Amino acid sequence: MTELFERLMQPVNTDRNALATIVATCEEMLLLAKKGDWDRVYELEQRRSNELTDFFSRPVKPEDSVVVTEAIVRISELNDRLVEMATAARHSVVASAQRDRQMIAAAEQYQSIARRV
């Protein structure tokens, strides 16, 4: 676990623990994205969204403000990397679909010529 996660978990504090869970979820999402498991990333995004909404529906205690700020920065960094990976994966899928269309068109053209011969 990361130092931030350990600091969020100590001492026992339900708000900090909830934020630690959110950070851990973000890190898991990034690992799953690296494996290409976008269905699971989507599922975790739904959970993370609910957890974030719940967490920020309450005011942050002044004594937690520094660690909460650090956690927000970490969540933002992880999210930025996740968006970059999702964008790259999308571009890869689009390029693959374009290649597939070109191959289908070439095969259809070949078949039309072959029928005339």
N, C-alpha and C positions, 0 to 999 in steps of 0.2 A: 504494500500500500504506500501511497505517497505521504510525504510529511504533512501536506495540507489535510489529507483525509484523517490522519492521526490527530492533528490538532483540532479538527472539527469534532472528533469523537471524545475528546477529553476536555474537561470533565463531562460526565453524562449530562447532556443538555438536549432536550428533544428538538429544539430548533436547529441547533448545530448538527445533530444526528441526521435530521431530515435533509439538510443541505449536503452532508457527506454522502448520503444515498444518491442525491441528484448528481453530484460530481462523479460518483462511481458508475452511475447509469450512463453518463456522457462518455466516460472512458470505455465502457463496454460497447457502446454504440460505435465508437471509432474502431475498435478491434474487429467488430462484426463487419463494418464497412470494408476494412482491409481484406477480409475474407470474401467479400462480395455478397454477404447475406443481407441484402437490402430489405427483404420481407421482415426479418427480425429487427433491423434498424427501425423500420417504420413502426412496429409494435412498441418498441422501447420509446420512440419519440412520443407516442400517444401517452404513455405512462409518465414520461418526463414532463411533458406539457402540463399534465394534471398536478404533478408534484410541485412544479414551479408556481402554478397558479395558487395552490394551497399555501405554499411557503410565503409568498409575497402578499397574501391576503391579511397577514398579521404584521404589525410593526416590528422592526428589528430592534433588539435591545441594544442600548448604547455600548455595553461591554462586549457585544458581539460584532460591532460594526467593522472592525479591522479584518477579522477572519471572514466575515460575510463578503466584504469587498474583494478579498483575495479569491474567494470561491467564485464570485461572479466573473472575475477576470479569467479564471481557469475555465469555467463553463464557456465563456465567450471564445477563448482560444480553441477549445475542443470543437465547438460548434463551427468555427471558421474552417478548421481542417476538414470537418465532416462535409461541409458545403462544397469545399474544393474537390473532395473525393466524389461526391454525388455528381457534380458538374462534369468531372472527367469521365465517370461511368456513363453518364447520359450521352456525352459526345462519342464515346466508344460504341454504344448501342446504335446511335444514329448512323455512324460510319459503317457499321456492320450491315445495317438495313439497306443502306445505299449500295453496298457491294452486292448484297443478295439481289436487289432489283436489277442491277447491271447484269448479273449472271443469268437471271431469268430471261431478261430481254435478249441476251446473246443466245441462249438455248432456244428461245422461240424463233429467233431469226434463222438459226441453223436448221430447225425443224421445217420452217417454211421453204427454205432452199432445198432441203433433202426431199421434200414431197414433190418438187418440180423435176427432180432428176430421174 
